[in-house]
Amino acid sequence: MLIGELSRRTGVSTRLLRYYEEQGLLHPERDGNGYRRYRLESVERVARIRELLDAGLPTETIRDFLPCAENGPEPSGCARYTDMLDSHRFRLARDIAELQRRHAALTAYADTLRPG
């Protein structure tokens, strides 16, 4: 399928699909005229890329991690990603705790400004 069709099927802009290619996340074939041709599996791959981006992973990490995310754990190469995911989860938990602290501080301050 051409890039426009992949864009329609995934809801991802053609510009973003080209960016994914630049980042090594997508690997389209090229026609003789230079047009990108994507396999049907690319639809699922783009969905997985979006999930991982939405989870906060950077494209560099996704590029390395994607084969494991798509094919399931393999004893040889995927176990190391457990630590990486745990690290990202720890940072998220730390950030959430900080945001909750800030929220509580702002709430307390707002309460002091209310009459009554």
C-alpha positions in Angstrom: 0.0 0.0 0.0 1.1 3.6 -0.6 1.8 6.0 2.2 -1.5 7.8 1.8 -3.4 4.5 2.3 -1.3 3.7 5.4 -2.1 7.2 6.7 -5.9 6.6 6.2 -5.8 3.2 7.8 -3.8 4.3 10.8 -5.0 7.9 11.3 -1.3 9.0 11.3 -0.3 11.8 8.9 2.0 11.0 6.0 4.5 13.5 7.5 4.7 11.5 10.7 5.0 8.2 8.8 8.0 9.6 7.0 9.4 10.7 10.4 8.9 7.1 11.6 10.9 5.9 8.6 13.7 8.4 9.3 13.8 7.1 12.9 14.1 3.5 11.7 10.7 2.5 13.0 9.2 1.8 9.6 10.9 0.1 6.6 8.9 0.5 3.5 10.0 -0.9 0.2 10.5 1.4 -2.8 9.0 1.2 -6.2 11.0 1.9 -9.3 9.6 5.4 -9.2 10.6 5.9 -5.6 7.2 5.6 -4.1 7.1 4.0 -0.7 5.2 0.6 -0.5 4.1 -0.6 2.9 3.2 -4.1 3.8 -0.2 -4.8 5.4 1.6 -5.5 8.7 2.7 -1.9 8.8 -0.8 -0.9 10.0 -0.3 -3.0 13.1 3.3 -1.7 13.5 2.2 1.9 13.4 -0.5 1.1 16.0 2.2 -0.4 18.2 4.5 2.6 17.7 1.7 4.9 18.7 1.0 2.9 21.9 4.7 3.0 22.9 5.0 6.7 22.1 1.8 7.4 24.1 3.4 5.4 27.0 6.2 7.9 27.0 9.0 6.0 25.3 11.4 7.9 23.0 11.7 6.8 19.4 15.3 5.6 20.0 14.1 3.2 22.6 11.1 2.1 20.5 13.4 1.3 17.6 15.3 -1.1 19.7 12.4 -2.5 21.6 9.9 -2.9 18.8 10.9 -6.3 17.7 10.3 -7.6 21.2 7.0 -5.8 21.5 5.8 -7.3 18.2 7.2 -10.9 18.5 7.0 -11.4 22.2 9.8 -12.1 24.6 12.8 -14.1 23.3 15.3 -15.3 25.9 18.3 -14.0 24.0 17.4 -10.4 23.3 14.3 -9.1 25.0 15.0 -9.7 28.7 17.1 -6.5 29.0 14.1 -4.4 28.1 12.4 -5.4 31.3 14.9 -3.2 33.2 14.4 -0.4 30.7 10.6 -0.5 31.1 11.0 -0.6 34.8 13.2 2.5 34.7 10.6 4.3 32.6 7.9 3.3 35.0 9.9 4.4 38.0 10.4 7.9 36.4 6.7 8.1 35.7 5.9 7.2 39.3 8.3 9.8 40.5 6.8 12.4 38.2 3.3 11.6 39.3 4.3 11.9 42.9 5.8 15.4 42.2 2.7 16.5 40.3 0.5 15.3 43.2 2.7 17.3 45.6 2.4 20.4 43.4 -1.4 19.9 43.1 -1.8 19.7 46.9 0.4 22.8 47.4 -1.7 24.8 44.9 -4.9 23.5 46.5 -3.7 24.6 49.9 -2.7 28.0 48.7 -6.1 28.5 46.9 -7.9 27.5 50.1 -6.1 30.4 51.9 -7.4 32.8 49.3 -11.1 31.8 49.7 -13.2 33.8 52.1 -14.6 32.0 54.8 
